[in-house]
């Protein structure tokens, strides 16, 4: 009888009750885990669809300067026009190669203007020949025709943004169709070669990065796809954990099931972090083009596109304004990849690597350019719009800032404050300066500087610093007197003799003339021209402190103490306040609240508000005329005779 073969010990072990229960438990655990992971993916899938569909870009308000307007007879030389075009980011060359280019000749400029939607009309791209010389503009002709123009208006400079203070995000939205094709081609080539073939996560990319990192001995290449980078930027934190990476990869795969590649690419182009401008984070290629090159995205050249793609790797490490050599090396590496892929020709590659980075100094646009003026704009808007509308609705704000006047004012403060310190033997950096320039017609603010460093976005002395205005107060005492023609005229003799006044606190006020001399009886106009303190005090006491206070209020400033010392300028004002009261005198007694805003449009180009003049006749024209006549004598005969110097006139 054959003997039965005994079962193997391993088979017997597998048949034991304990193992069977362990296997059943493991199977149940795997099933439960798979179920939970499936539920996690289902929930994550819903989150991805909802959150991506609900992505609402933070669109700060864009603030524009007044447009440059050129017309026959304008006192603008061709050299000055070239300077203004360069400021706007136009490029000189031998041929017109597209919008934003110009060709200089001996007696003309041929210009290809940019299309722009103004508050009152949309202006198409045009090719215009501007004829002129060093004295002014002669004529405007549409190239290729006999048509002439009476007025040419250029696209205005983007001077700043009003963005949320809590996030500091700023961007200029672009559509994929508006982007030069070379940009997405280069971005995909450098950051995600398999973008159009992978499903959100690239296995080939992971293996390629792992091989490169092992060969280098440290991390030299990442494996995240553009989709993963977008997911991280939009929805996840920067923590480096396995859980975050798994979530990121899962969300990337799920997003690609619901959204097209072009939609993902467009979102990435608008979201990627490309630098930091003080407190402002520069998001997206649209704003980065303005910030680094002061030109629209569609005007970028291959070497500029390569630089922007190069700094995607790390805008802090690859800061083109600080790490010039490092960024140039990486830009040239990107250009080599572009040439190897056939995206640019060998000749274009050789030309591009010879080019400097071409980054504008100090940032193109943004509040860092004219912080004091943008601050004033923001304050004037605060009473009209909610903060959220200003910082996230993409409003387009057209202002009154004149870049040329702003430049002149900045130069005056930058050059003259150190000279004043030197002449007074003061330590360098002791003095500060601020200034405001307004137009006579319309009460428009043309320029604002808030400190000796015009780019400092801090305390705005043009608005917030009040100091005694000194002799700037005197014309208002004389104007008050001239409003009483039965008692005072320009020839009325004034007594320039000592004055002793007892103040409410018991002290005696005994003002003196600047020259420490007494001048006896002097005509009213001469007392103003020579800025005689004693004659002014006698006149002020004669007309009354209350009346002079009323004149200040009628000119636009009502926070004046009712004290005799106001005759000599014991009135604390900011430069903007002084500009306001003198604007009223300059406009023949018509009070117009100073404005920085001409129009506000929605992101779709619909007007919200038009800022009409608010004129109010508050001072009589006759006395104002006589006062301004006497004020001219201050320059011709009096204490401001130095202002007729050639150097001062030339700079203005």
Helices and strands as residue ranges (DSSP letters): H 9-14, H 17-53, E 61-64, E 69-70, H 78-87, E 91-92, E 101-104, E 108-112, E 116-117, E 122-123, E 127-132, E 137-142, E 152-153, E 158-162, E 169-171, G 176-178, H 181-191, H 203-216, H 226-235, H 242-258, H 261-271, E 273-277, E 280-283, H 284-293, G 297-299, H 302-311, H 324-340, H 346-353, H 371-382, H 387-392, E 396-399, H 403-423, E 435-438, E 445-449, H 461-464, E 467-468, G 470-473, H 474-482, E 493-496, E 501-502, E 508-509, E 520-523, H 524-529, H 533-543, H 545-555, G 564-568, E 572-573, H 575-586, E 590-592, E 597-601, E 607-610, E 615-617, H 621-636, G 641-644, H 646-651
